[in-house]
């Protein structure tokens, strides 16, 4: 090979090596030269929590509508039922009764349950209250639209004989109880004119104080009809300043004494 060609080839090789070195330095970034291993985030701690797998209406048994579900430990409340704390809960709570409506996906709490063998009504009744049942019909209960947990007024309609004025027999209507919570409505299935099945309430169970329980007991003896008037949910916290307590004490604020004989009411003045 001619010396000139050897010199040219050597120069070409040297140029190629130099270009490669320059290219390598240009391609290198500070991140590559200062590379550090990124620490991995710690895994989220999970806890098995009992949740509702289906809707359960108030008063119905839980049955098979519960299951274990993984929840982040940070989001677990002390009131939740956990598998680590109560591994046999699935078997133990199957026969429990829902104290309030329960919905699929929510964590189950024992405070919302009634233990197996306990009375539903006594369990949902607040301390100091009484549950009193009164007969109703569709035409005396807002057309059948009154449901448990609604608030109602109780209206009494009765015949009255005023012996003092000589007016004779007349009908008197008055609201004897206001803003009363409905605990339950007894439902009966009937057929309408078109053959369709409809549900009609026959008995309403009301949440009353001992005084109110006495008032409605007397009213049931006096009244020709007791009517439930549905209240707006916005009135649920309204305070009641007066009730028909004169039905219990025997004299109203007008000084009229009511005598009840065989279901008939006679009104006479207090001085008679």
C-alpha positions in Angstrom: 0.0 0.0 0.0 1.3 3.4 -0.9 2.4 5.6 2.1 0.0 8.3 1.1 -3.0 6.0 1.4 -1.8 4.8 4.8 -1.6 8.4 6.0 -5.1 9.2 4.7 -6.6 6.0 6.3 -5.0 6.9 9.7 -6.3 10.4 9.6 -9.9 9.0 8.8 -9.7 6.6 11.7 -8.6 9.3 14.1 -11.3 11.6 12.9 -13.9 8.8 13.4 -12.7 8.1 17.0 -12.8 11.8 17.8 -16.3 12.3 16.4 -17.5 9.3 18.4 -16.1 10.7 21.6 -17.6 14.1 21.0 -21.0 12.6 20.3 -20.9 10.5 23.4 -20.2 13.5 25.6 -23.0 15.5 24.0 -25.5 12.7 24.5 -24.8 12.3 28.2 -27.2 14.3 30.5 -26.7 15.4 34.1 -29.5 13.0 35.1 -27.5 10.1 33.6 -24.3 11.1 35.3 -26.0 11.9 38.6 -28.4 8.9 38.6 -29.8 7.9 41.9 -32.1 5.0 42.7 -35.6 6.2 43.5 -37.0 4.8 46.6 -40.3 2.9 46.1 -43.4 4.1 47.8 -44.5 1.8 50.7 -47.5 -0.4 50.0 -50.9 0.8 51.4 -51.9 -1.2 54.5 -55.3 -2.8 54.0 -57.9 -4.1 56.5 -60.8 -6.4 55.8 -64.0 -4.5 56.7 -67.6 -5.8 56.7 -69.7 -4.0 54.1 -73.3 -4.3 52.7 -73.4 -6.3 49.5 -77.1 -5.4 49.0 -79.8 -3.0 50.2 -81.5 -4.0 53.5 -84.8 -2.1 54.4 -85.5 -1.1 58.0 -86.8 -4.1 60.0 -85.5 -6.7 57.6 -82.9 -9.4 58.5 -79.3 -8.8 57.2 -79.2 -12.4 55.8 -76.5 -12.8 53.2 -76.2 -9.1 52.3 -72.8 -8.7 54.0 -69.2 -9.5 52.9 -65.6 -8.7 53.7 -63.9 -5.9 51.6 -60.4 -4.5 51.7 -60.2 -0.9 53.0 -57.2 1.4 53.5 -56.3 1.1 57.2 -56.3 4.9 57.5 -59.9 5.1 56.5 -61.2 2.5 59.0 -63.4 3.9 61.7 -63.5 2.3 65.2 -67.2 1.6 64.7 -66.5 -0.6 61.7 -66.6 -4.4 61.9 -63.2 -5.8 60.9 -62.2 -9.4 60.1 -59.2 -9.1 62.4 -61.3 -7.9 65.3 -64.3 -10.2 64.8 -63.5 -13.1 62.4 -66.9 -14.8 63.0 -69.0 -11.8 62.3 -70.4 -13.1 59.0 -72.0 -16.0 60.8 -73.1 -14.1 63.9 -74.8 -11.2 62.2 -76.7 -13.0 59.5 -79.8 -13.1 61.7 -79.6 -9.5 62.9 -82.3 -7.0 62.0 -81.7 -3.6 60.4 -82.6 -0.8 62.8 -82.5 1.7 60.0 -82.4 1.4 56.1 -79.0 0.1 55.0 -77.5 0.4 51.5 -75.1 -1.6 49.4 -71.4 -0.5 49.7 -71.6 1.1 53.2 -69.6 -0.3 56.1 -71.8 -2.1 58.6 -72.0 -0.8 62.2 -73.4 -2.7 65.1 -75.3 0.5 66.2 -77.5 0.1 63.2 -78.4 -3.5 64.1 -80.9 -5.2 66.4 -79.6 -8.4 67.9 -81.2 -11.7 67.0 -84.2 -12.4 69.3 -84.7 -8.8 70.3 -87.9 -6.9 69.5 -87.7 -4.5 66.6 -90.1 -2.0 67.9 -88.7 -1.7 71.4 -85.2 -1.4 69.9 -86.0 1.6 67.7 -88.1 3.3 70.4 -86.2 6.2 72.0 -85.8 6.2 75.8 -88.8 7.7 77.5 -91.1 7.3 74.5 -94.1 5.0 74.0 -95.4 3.1 70.9 -99.1 3.3 70.5 -101.1 1.8 67.6 -104.2 3.5 66.2 -106.4 2.2 63.4 -106.4 4.1 60.1 -107.7 3.8 56.6 -106.5 5.0 53.2 -109.0 8.0 53.3 -107.7 9.0 56.8 -104.0 8.7 56.2 -103.1 11.0 53.3 -104.2 8.5 50.7 -101.8 5.8 51.9 -98.7 7.9 51.4 -97.7 8.0 55.1 -94.7 5.8 55.7 -92.5 5.0 58.7 -90.4 8.0 59.9 -92.9 10.5 58.5 -94.3 13.1 60.9 -98.1 13.6 61.2 -100.7 15.6 63.0 -103.5 13.6 64.6 -107.0 15.1 64.0 -110.1 13.9 65.9 -113.6 14.2 64.5 -116.5 13.4 66.9 -120.1 14.1 67.6 -120.8 16.5 70.5 -123.9 17.4 72.4 -123.9 20.9 74.0 -126.5 20.8 76.7 -125.7 24.3 77.9 -126.5 26.1 74.7 -129.2 23.6 73.5 -127.5 23.5 70.0 -128.0 19.7 69.9 -125.7 17.3 68.3 -122.9 18.6 66.1 -119.6 17.5 64.7 -116.4 18.9 66.2 -112.9 18.5 64.6 -109.7 19.4 66.4 -106.0 18.6 66.2 -105.1 16.7 69.4 -101.4 15.9 68.6 -98.9 17.6 66.4 -95.7 16.6 64.7 -95.8 13.0 65.8 -93.3 10.5 64.3 -94.8 7.4 62.7 -92.9 4.3 63.7 -94.6 1.7 61.5 -97.5 1.3 59.2 -99.2 -2.1 59.1 -99.7 -3.1 55.4 -102.4 -5.3 53.9 -102.6 -6.4 50.3 -105.9 -5.8 48.5 -107.2 -5.8 44.9 -108.5 -2.6 43.3 -111.3 -2.4 40.7 -108.8 -3.2 37.9 -107.6 -6.4 39.6 -104.2 -4.8 40.5 -102.7 -5.5 44.0 -102.4 -2.4 46.2 -101.0 -2.0 49.7 -103.3 -0.3 52.2 -102.2 0.7 55.7 -104.6 -0.6 58.4 -102.8 0.4 61.6 -100.3 3.2 62.4 -97.9 2.9 65.3 -96.9 6.3 66.7 -94.0 7.5 68.8 -95.5 9.3 71.8 -94.6 10.6 75.2 -96.5 9.1 78.2 -98.8 12.1 78.2 -99.5 11.9 74.5 -100.2 8.2 74.9 -102.9 9.0 77.4 -104.4 11.7 75.1 -104.7 9.4 72.1 -106.1 6.6 74.3 -108.9 8.9 75.4 -109.4 10.2 71.9 -109.9 6.7 70.5 -112.8 6.2 72.9 -114.3 9.6 72.0 -113.7 9.9 68.3 -115.9 8.9 65.4 -112.7 9.1 63.3 -109.0 9.8 63.8 -107.2 11.2 60.8 -103.5 11.4 60.2 -102.4 14.6 58.4 -98.9 14.3 56.8 -96.4 17.0 57.8 -93.6 18.4 55.7 -90.1 17.0 56.4 -89.0 20.6 57.0 -91.3 20.7 60.1 -89.6 17.7 61.8 -87.7 19.9 64.3 -90.7 22.2 65.0 -91.5 22.5 68.7 -95.1 21.9 69.8 -96.3 24.4 72.4 -99.8 22.9 73.0 -101.6 19.6 72.9 -105.1 18.4 73.8 -104.1 17.6 77.4 -107.6 18.6 78.6 -108.8 15.2 77.2 -106.8 13.6 80.0 -107.5 16.0 82.8 -111.2 16.2 82.1 -111.6 19.9 81.6 -110.6 22.1 78.6 -109.4 25.7 78.7 -113.0 27.0 78.3 -114.1 25.4 81.6 -116.1 22.7 79.9 -116.2 19.2 81.4 -116.5 16.3 79.0 -118.4 13.3 80.2 -117.9 10.1 78.3 -120.6 7.4 78.5 -120.6 4.4 76.2 -118.5 6.3 73.7 -120.8 9.4 73.7 -119.5 12.7 74.9 -121.6 15.2 76.8 -120.2 18.7 77.5 -121.4 20.7 80.5 -120.0 23.8 82.2 -117.7 23.4 85.1 -120.2 24.9 87.4 -123.1 22.6 86.4 
